[in-house]
Amino acid sequence: MIEPHVPAPPGSPPPWGAPARLPVRPGTGRFLVLACVFVCAACGLVYELELVALASYLIGDSVTQASVVLSVMVFAMGIGSLAAKRLRCRAAAGFGAVEAALALVGGCSAMALYAVFAWTGDWGGLWAHGPRVLLVTFSLAIGLLIGAEVPLLMELIQRIRRQDAGGAVADLFAADYVGALVGGLAFPFLLLPWLGQLTGALLTGTVNALVGGALVLGLFRRDLTRRGRWLLVVANVTVIGLLAAAAVLVDDFERAARQAVYGNDVRVALRTDVQEVVLTGGTDGRPLDLFLDGRLRVSGRDERRYHEALVHPAMNGPHARVLVLGGGDGLAAREVLRYPGVRRVDVVELDAGVVRLARTDPALAALNAHAFDDPRVHVTTADAFRLLRGARAAYDVVVSDLPDPGITASTKLYSQEFYGLARQVLTDGGRLVVHGGPVESRPRVFWTVEATVRAAGLRTVPYRVGGRDAGFAAGPDRTASGAARAPHDWGFVLATAEGAAPRLRVGGGGGPRLWTLGQAGLEADARAAERMRVVGVRASTLVHPRY
């Protein structure tokens, strides 16, 4: 017996697998679906890159953060694809809901991560790991939602016009990969420099919601019930409204978060082509602090102790020509210029914005004694590694005033190859001094630096100075587990390529008066550093970094 056909009630979705009832021709419908795939893929990759970039800035070690985000996200995409199989019978409604959720989660991820870092970083305990926990949570959530897109889009494109599975997959993934390329290029070259991480993520979420909602409500609206259409409209309007409100308030949020991170004395906050630069204090008797990408690089309370220990032991001997690698704040150059025998100082700094600030900011220029106004000082904006590869000049002293080797971007500047290049520009009897990070709290890192310098054919004398200010430090130091691990010293390696190992000597011989460093204290600190030696560490190279 043949049962009579009963038409579906008005407003109900068509049966699963039935051809879609489109308001346009099938060819146009396929083009619109593939265009949506393109945009959604671009947005998904922007979310991914934004998490990696912000986590590297807030937590440090970009290799680890990229590995965590990518591995968790790819794993979650697989789970999301499996979970979306249950939504294929309502592919249009499911895709609309997934895109609304992805736009909200991805768009707000940067603000949420920055907020947790700013307002919980000093709490200690479990909250000290808040940014890391949230990074994994967002990677998991975004990966689940991105993974759910593919089965739903495959179902939608097949409902427009059935074709063999291989052809449908090829079309879908071609649009997906091209969209990922555009998103991957747009993030570093457009969104990040022009809008910043927070606004860029919010704009990406808005585009994601608009495109996803427009596809479902415009092309597949007949697949939804009247109630479903209204729910989707309300959800997308709410998401876009939240993202728009966050974009309006983002400047106020950033100022409040910056005060939570740096305190109330922020005078200068700017984004250069290389990094975020923040100056606090420096007026009304308050000490000046310089932060680069959230990490305390200069503290007016103790910078003289650091820079005297960095520069003066290396200046014992000929010092007519001096090369400073890094040191865009001008403070190492200030110490070098205290020697009347100096004829030329070449400063190689990657960030021209830091040098500009060191010249023009009254407090910072006063702290560096207007070193960059001295005609003997010549500044080159360049990567130190690249400059050394092409250097032809010879120097009596090379001062490596670079960030800690634990920061991934600096790892190549603490490699055997880098020190080999530095050795080539030294004169006979010339000296190289390297800032190697704290000895007491990170001994293996420091002694890896020393082993790497030795592996480059240099004879070394390691030393340290204590008394480091144990106050606030942002970035990786800020998220360390408690004050017990906060750095309390600086470690240095003095090296020469010729003759015996150099002697640690400061003061006397017509040198300048030192405020914080004496011969007896320097020798005692060097002996203390030697007692902390870690035996058996190996040199770090470009292809095998060990920091």
N, C-alpha and C positions, 0 to 999 in steps of 0.2 A: 504494500500500500504506500502510495506516494503522499507524503505529508504536504499540505498546502504551504506556500511561501507566506511567511508573516513579515511584513515590512517592519523595520526598526522604528521605534518611537522617534518623533522629531527631536533633534538636538543630541541624539545619542551617537557615540563614535561608531565607525564602521567596524565590521568583524576584523579580527587580526589576520593579516596576510592579504586582505582585500586591497585593490589599487586605491591610492589616495585620491580624494576628490579635491583637485587643485584649482585655484582661481587663475592659473596661468597654464601655458602649454608645458608638456613634460620636459622638453629640452630646456626651457627657461627655469623650470623647477629644479632640475639637476644642477644647473649652473649656480642657482642661489644656495643650494645645500653645500656644494663644494666651496663657494665663497665663504659660507659660514664656517666650514671646516678650516679654511685658511686663517680666518680671523681668530677663531678659538685656539688654534695651535700657536699662533703668535702670542696671544694673551697667556697661554699656559707656560710658554718658555720665559716670558717676562717675569711671571710669578717665581719661577724656579731661579732665575738669575738674581732677582731682587733678594730672595732669601739667602743665597750664597754671598752676595755682596754685603748685605747688612750684617750677617753673622760674622763674616770675616772682619768687618769694622768693629763690631761690638765685642766679639769673643776672641778674635785673633786666629792665626794658623789657617789660612785660606784653603790649603790642601785638605785638612781634616774636615772643615765645614762643607766644602764642595762634595767630598766623599759621602758625608752623612746625608746631605740633602739629596744628592743624586740616587744613592742606593735606596734610601727609604722611599723616595718618590717613585722610583721604578717598581719597587716591590708593591707599593700601594696601588699603582696603576694596574698591575695584574689582578689584585684582589678586586679593585673597582670594576674591571671588565667582567669578571665572573659574577659579581653581584648584580650587574646591570642586565644579565640574561633574564632575570625575573621581571624586568620592566619592559621587555620587548613587545609585549602585548599592548602596552600603552606607551609606545616609543615617543610620540610627540609630547605628551604630558610629562613623561619622565625626563626627556631632554630639556624641556623648559625649566623644570624644577632643579635639575643638576646645574644648569648654567646660572640660574639665580643664586644658588648656594655657592658656586665657584666664584662668582663675581664678588659676593660679600666676603667670603673667607680670604680669597686671594687679594682683593683690594685693601682689606684692613690688616693684612698680615704684617706689613712693615710697621704700621703704627703700634700694633699690639706688641711686637717684639721690642721696639724701641722703648715703649712704656714700661715693660717689665724690667728691661735693663736699667732704665733711669731710676725707677722708684723702688726696686727691690735689690739692687746690686750690693748694697752695704748691709743687708739684714743678716747675712751669714746663714749657716745651716742649710736646709733644703732650698731656701729662697736664693742662695748664692748661685745655684744651678738653674734658676728660672729661665734665663735666655736659652740655655741648651735644651731644656725640656720643651719649651714652647717651639723652638726650631724643629724638633722632631715631630711635635704635634701638628704643626702647620704643614710640614712636608708630607706627613701621612694623610692629612685631610685633603690637601690639594691633589695629591697623587690619586687618591680614591676617586675624586670627582673627575679628574682628567681621564682616568681609565674607564669610567662609566660612559664617557662621550662616544667612544668608538663603536661599541655594539649598537647603541641607539641610533647613531648617524648611519650606520650600515643598514639598519632596518628601514630608516626613513628613505634613504636613496633607492633601496630596492622596491619600496612601495610606489615610487614614482614610475619606474620602469624596470621590470625584472631583467636581469642579465646574469651571466655566469659569475660565480663567486670571485674567481680570479680577477676578472675585469673590474668588478665593483671595488675590491680591495685595492687594486692598482690606482684607480681614480681617487679613492679616499685618501690613501697614504701619500700620493703625489701632492695633493692639496695640503695635507698635514705637514709634510716635510718642507714645502716651500714657505708655508706660514711660519714654521719654526725658524727658518733662516731669516725671515724678515723681523720676527720678534727678537731673535738673538742679536741682530745688527742694530735694531732700533734702541735696545736698552742702553748699551754703552755710548752710542753716538748721538742719541736724541733725547731719550727720557731722562737719563741720569744727569747729563750736563745742563739741560734746559729746565727740567722740572724737579730734579732731586728724587731721592728714593721714595719718600712718603707720597708726594703728589703724583709721581709717576705710577705708583701702584694703584692709587685711587682712580686715576684716569683709566688705567688698564681695566680695572674692575667695571667701571661704567661702560666702556666699550663692549666688554664681554656680556654684560646684562642686556644692553640695547640690541646687539646682534642676535644673541640667543633668543630673546623674547620676540624680536621682530620676525625671525624665521618661523617660530611655532605659531604665533598669533596671526601672521600674515599669510603663510603658505599652508600650514596644516591646521588652521583654526577649525575646519570641519571635522577634524579627528577628535576634538574636545567637546565635552558637554558645555552647556551654557555656564554652569557652575564652575567647571574647570577653567574656562576662559577667564572668568572674573577673578578666580583665585590666582591665576598666573599674572594677570594684570596688576592686581594688588601687590603680589610678591615682588614683581619687578619694579613697580613704582616705589615701594618701600626700600628696596635695595639701592636703587639709584638715588633716592632721597637721602639715605644714610651716607652714601659715598659723597654726595654733593655737600652735605652738611660738614662732613669730616674735612673735605677739601677747603671749605670756607674757614674752618677753625684750625687748619694745619699749622699756620704761622704761630698762632697763640699756643698751640700744643707743643710745637718745637721749642719755643722760648721757655715754656714751663719745664719741659723735659731737660733742656740744656741747663737751666738753673738747678734742677735736681741732681744733674750729673756733676756740674762744675761749680756750683754755689751761686751766690747772688752777685759776684763781682765780675761777671762777664763783660768785658769792654769791647772786644772784637771777636766776631764769629763770621768766617767767610769760607767759601768753598773754592779752592784753586783748581787748576786742571789736574792736580795730583791727589789732593787730600783735603780734609776739613782742618782748618786752622783756627784755634781759639786762644785768646789772650784774656787772662783774668788778673785783677789787681794791678799793681804798678802805680797807683795814685794814693794820696793821703796816707803814705807810710805803709801801705799794704804790699807785701812781696808779690812780684810779678811771676805768673806761671804761664808757660806755653804748652799747649796741648796740640798734638798732631794726630788726626784720626782717633781722637778719644784717649790717647796715651800721653801721660805727663812726660814731656821731653826736657823741659827746663823748669826748675823751681828756684825762684829768687832766694829762697832760704838757704840753699846749699849748693847752688851751681858753681860758685867759686871753688869749692873744695873739689868738685868733679873736674873742672877744666884745668885747674892747676896740676892735679895729678895726671891728667891726660897729656898735657903739653910739656911741662917743664923737664921731666926726666929725659924726654927725647931731644931736648934742646941742648943737652950737655955735649958739646962738640961743635963742629962747623954747622952753621945754620943760616947761610946767606939766602938760600932758596928753599922755600917750604911749600909743600902741597897739602891742603886740607881737603879730605874727602868727606862730604857732608858739611855740617857746620854752617848751615844757612842762617842760623841765628846770629852769627858773627862773634860768638863768645870764645871759640877756640882761636880765631884770628886775633881777638883782643889780647890773649895771652902771648901769642907769637910775637905780636908787634911790640911787646914790652922789651924785647931784646934789640939794642941799637944796631947790632950787626946784620939784621935782616934786611935784605935788599928787595926781595919779591916774595909775595904770598899768593898762590893760586888756590882759589876756593872753587870746588866742583860741587854744585848743589843741583839736585834734580828738580826742585820746586822753586821756580822764580818768584812765586808769590810770597814765600817765606823770606827770601832775601829782600824783596820790596818792603815787607813789613819791618824787617830789621833795620832798614834805612830810614823809614818814615815814621814809625810809631815812636813817640817821644820817650816812653818808658823803656822800651826794648833797645832803642838806639842809645839811650843813656847807659843801660846796663852793659852793652857791648862797646862803650866808649867811642861810638861812632867809627867803628873799625872799617866799615865799607867806604868811608869818606877818605881814608888814607890812600894816597896815590900808589903805594906799593902793593895794594890789594887788587887783584884781578879776579872777577867772578865769571865762571862759565856754567851755564845751565845745561847739564848733560847727565846721563847715567854714568856713574863712576866706573863701572866695568867697561863700558864701551869706550870711554875716554882713555883709560889705561891701555887698551888694546892698540890705540893709535898714537899714544904719547911718544914724543921724541926727546923731550927735555929731561934733564937729570936734576934730582933734588937731594939736598942734604938731609931733609927730614920729611917724612910722609906721616900725616896724622889722620887716622881713620876714625872719624867721629860720626859713626853710623848707628842706626837703631839696633836694638838687641837682635842677636841671631835667631831667637825663637820666633820672630815674625817672619812668615814665609816669604814675603816680598824681599826681605833682606838676606835670605839664605845664600844667594849666589855671591854676595859681597863678603861672605865669611867662608868662601871655598878655597881649596888649595890652588885652583887656577887663578883666582883673584889675587892671592898673595904672591903667586909667581909673577903676575904682571906688575904688582907693586915693587917686587924685588928688582925688576928690570929698569925701573926709573930711579933707583937709588944710586947715588954716587959711591965711590969707594969709601967705606967707613960711614955711609949714611945710615940713618936709623928709621925704623918703622914702628909706630905705636898704634895699638888696636884696642878699642873698647870692646871687651868681651862679655859684658853683662855681669850680674852679681855672682860672687864666688860662693858665699855661704848658702844662699837659698837655692841656687841652680848650679851646683859644682860640676855636674857632668857636662853641661853646656859650655861652661867656661873652659874646662880642660880640653874639650873638643876643639875649641878655638885655638888654644895653645898648641895642641898636637897638629892642627892644620897648618899653622904658621911654620912649625918645624918641618913639616912634610914638604913645604915649598922651598926648603934649603936655607932657612934662616935660623940663626942662633937666638934663643929666646931667654928672657927673664920675666916671669910672671910676677905681678904684684897687685895689691888691692889697697883701697883706703876705706875706712869705716866712717861711721857718723852720718850715713845717708838719711835724709829726712824720711821718716816712716809715715808721712801723711797720706792723703788720698792719692791714688793712682788709678786711672781709668783703664779700659781695655782688659786684656788678659789678667793683669795684676789685680784689677778690681774684683774680678770674679774668682780669684783664688780662695781657697778655703781658710779664711781667717787671717788675722794679722800676723800669726806666727810665721807664715810663709812670705810675708811682704819683704822685699829686698831691703837690707840694711847696710849694704856696701856696694862699691863698684870694683870690678876687676879689669885689669889691663895687661897687655902683653907688649913688652919692649923687645925689639928684635933688630938684628943687623946681619948683613950678608957676608961681611968680611971679618976675619980674625976671630977672637974669642967672643963669648957672649958679652953684651954691653953691661956696664956698671950702672947701678941705680944711684945717681948723684943729682942733687939739686942744691941751689944756693951757692954762694961763694963765686970766685972767679969773675967778678964784675956783673953777675946776673942780677935780675930785678929782685926786689924784696917780695917774699911770698907771705901770704896772709894765713894760710891754713896748712901748709906742707913744710915739714922739716926733715932733715936727713935721718935723724934717729927714728922718728915715727915711721918714715917710709920704709926703712930697713926692717923695723919690727913688723909692720903690716905685710911686707913681702915674706917674712918667715912664717907668719900666720897663714898666708895663702898657701905656701908650700906644704904646710901640715895638712891642708885639706885636699891635696892632690888626689885625683882619681886615676888609678893605674889601669892601663890597658885600653884606653879610649883610642879610637881610630880617627884618621883625618876625614874631613867632610869634602866631598867633591861635587861638581855640578850634577853628575848622573847618580850620585849616591849621597844625598844630603843626610847628615846625622844629627841635626838639631831638633 
